[in-house]
Amino acid sequence: MTAASVPDLPRSGLPFSFELYPPRGAAAAAALTHTIDTLAAAGPEFISVTYGANGSSRTSSLDVLRYILTETTVDPMAHLTCVGSSHAEASRLIREFLDAGVNSFLALRGDAPAGLAEGEGYLGDLRSAGELVQLIHRVQAERVPYRESPVPGQPGARTLHTERAKVRIAVAAFPNGHPRSRSTTQDIDTLLAKQAAGANLAITQLFFHADHYLSFIQRARHAGVEFPILPGIMPATSPARLRRILQLSGEELPSELAIELDVEPTVEGQRDIGIRHAARLATQLIDGGAPGLHLYAFNEHDTVLHVLRRSGALPADSPIVQQVKESA
């Protein structure tokens, strides 16, 4: 079955979003602007941009975020990690993003630097994603304590407004458990702590079975988690990509998908297998009540757009639909 042979399903209008990473080199940067333009034409709710540990890609991340902000109508989301950062360093970075016009963040604790184990003094001042969430709100409050506007018909008179611009702060969720957690209960408790800190969205770690997400959502809602939890999907379009997903997520090898990818000799055939599996997962998640989809694009647009079309998540009147069909 080819990508072009699956009809659009009546699921259009469901929010979706993408993740990109900063380009490595001038050629990659030029290619990424085309990818961003194409993804933006599909109408995502936001596009997130990763951020290297200890600020390793701060400048390039900010460049990508600025491009999204100025050249598209899509909301850019900045990734932030707090491992190894002082309060002053983290506050300065948050303020830099806010000053650039970025008002959406993915707050992450982050991993230890290579060669260091837990407890070797690398954590810095902020020891959890929840503390980073609180800091983002604090910096925003300090940066814009109030605003003024002129009073019509009264020259020189000003009205004081105490409300502040809203910031969207997403956090990570782990349907199959965080590697450092002792139990699924601890994972839910951590998510509740992030909610109490002011997070208003979550994006899940990668998984391969819809039931893992749906059962996690049921437990989270029962415990009192109220904000939307978006399922994260990364199409496994090659054996190497599948290995990368397993490395990132710590998930068990999905044997059926692994076998299909291994026995398929062509790159195009492997790509279609990955799209088909990801679209099937997306369809099951949508049918199960997921509030949206978050797709890891690997700085490419074709694959994730095919997944959205095949799952019916792309609106039928989207200007990108015909282009996706024609390239299938």
PyMOL commands that set and color helices and strands:
alter all, ss='L'
color gray80, all
select helices_A, chain A and resi 3-5+26-41+53-55+58-71+87-100+129-143+184-197+210-223+239-249+255-263+267-287+302-311+321-327
alter helices_A, ss='H'
color red, helices_A
select strands_A, chain A and resi 16-20+46-49+75-81+104-108+147-150+158-161+168-173+201-204+229-230+232-233+293-296
alter strands_A, ss='S'
color yellow, strands_A
deselect
rebuild
show_as cartoon
